C-alpha cells in the first residue's frame, strides 16, 4: 500500500503516520521527491483500514499496489535509484562500463587487465574468483586467493571490483573484498542466498535467470530488498530460447520494460548474452540505445588464452573500439561518458 503525503505535511504528522503503521506490524519505505513524499507500507494489508489512514492529517491519498514486487516497483519509488559504489554512480546520467576477465587467473593477469580497462575508460573491474561451470572438470576459480588478487588490482588502479558469490557461507568472505556482489543466472532463485545478500549492505548485481520471466526476475530482487538491502542492480544476460547460433538470446526488450516498471538500475551483459566476441560490440550499441545504465564486458589481455569463456571475451583493442562506438549513442539517449 502507498501513502501519498500532502506537500505541506509536517514532520510531526509524517512520524505519526509511520508510527501508526509500525504499530500494526508494517515495514515502511520512505521515498522523498522534489514535489511529493511517498510512504510504502509492507505487511498484511488486512490489518490496515485504508479509510482511517486517509483520514489522518498530512495524507493526500492511499493507493493499493497490485504488483507482487513492492519495493522494486516504481509505484513505491517513482524516482530512479542511483547506487554509489566508491564514487561510481550506477543508475544516474553516466553510462557505466564494468570490464575485466571472466576468471581471475593470477595477480599479474588481473592487475594487468585492470590497468588496461581503466585507461580505456571502464569505471569498475569485473573478475570471477569463484567460477560456477557447466562441467565439473573445468577451471573453478582461485576462490579466496582470487579475491586477494582482485583487491590488489583495486589497490593499484582505484577501480571498484565486482565478483560473483555462489553460496550463503561465502557471503561474508566475498563482501569483505568485493564492492559489488554478483548473483549469477544459476542462483537467481536461490532464495537463501538472496536473503543472505539482503542482510549485508554491499550492492548486489542480480543476473536474470536463463529462463526467468520478468516478474520472476523482479521477485528475486524483492527477496534481497525485503531483508533491508535496497542497493540492487539488475542485469540482463540473455535467456535460453530455441536459437542455437548464439549462446543465449539477449532480450533487450526487457530494458525499456524494466525502466517502466522498476526504479532499479539495469546493466546489460552482451558477452554472456551472445557467447561470441564479434557480437559484443553490435549488441552493446543496441543495449545502450535501449536505455541501459551500464554494460558488463568480458575483456582479457589475450582472449585466446583465457581459461574461461574465451569465445566471448574481447581484447583491450576491441574494448576501445566498443567505447568509441557507444559514446554518440549514449549521448543521443541522455547518457554521458567521461
HELIX and SHEET records of a PDB file:
HELIX    1   1 UNK A   11  UNK A   23  1                                  13    
HELIX    2   2 UNK A   45  UNK A   47  5                                   3    
HELIX    3   3 UNK A   50  UNK A   54  1                                   5    
HELIX    4   4 UNK A  107  UNK A  120  1                                  14    
HELIX    5   5 UNK A  144  UNK A  157  1                                  14    
HELIX    6   6 UNK A  168  UNK A  170  5                                   3    
HELIX    7   7 UNK A  171  UNK A  177  1                                   7    
HELIX    8   8 UNK A  185  UNK A  187  5                                   3    
HELIX    9   9 UNK A  191  UNK A  198  1                                   8    
HELIX   10  10 UNK A  214  UNK A  226  1                                  13    
HELIX   11  11 UNK A  253  UNK A  261  1                                   9    
HELIX   12  12 UNK A  270  UNK A  274  1                                   5    
HELIX   13  13 UNK A  277  UNK A  290  1                                  14    
HELIX   14  14 UNK A  303  UNK A  305  5                                   3    
HELIX   15  15 UNK A  310  UNK A  312  5                                   3    
HELIX   16  16 UNK A  316  UNK A  332  1                                  17    
SHEET    1   A 4 UNK A  27  UNK A  32  0                                        
SHEET    2   A 4 UNK A  37  UNK A  42 -1                                        
SHEET    3   A 4 UNK A   2  UNK A   5 -1                                        
SHEET    4   A 4 UNK A  59  UNK A  63 -1                                        
SHEET    1   B 2 UNK A  83  UNK A  85  0                                        
SHEET    2   B 2 UNK A  88  UNK A  90 -1                                        
SHEET    1   C 9 UNK A  96  UNK A 100  0                                        
SHEET    2   C 9 UNK A 124  UNK A 126  1                                        
SHEET    3   C 9 UNK A 160  UNK A 164  1                                        
SHEET    4   C 9 UNK A 180  UNK A 183  1                                        
SHEET    5   C 9 UNK A 203  UNK A 207  1                                        
SHEET    6   C 9 UNK A 232  UNK A 236  1                                        
SHEET    7   C 9 UNK A 265  UNK A 268  1                                        
SHEET    8   C 9 UNK A 294  UNK A 298  1                                        
SHEET    9   C 9 UNK A  96  UNK A 100  1                                        
END                                                                             
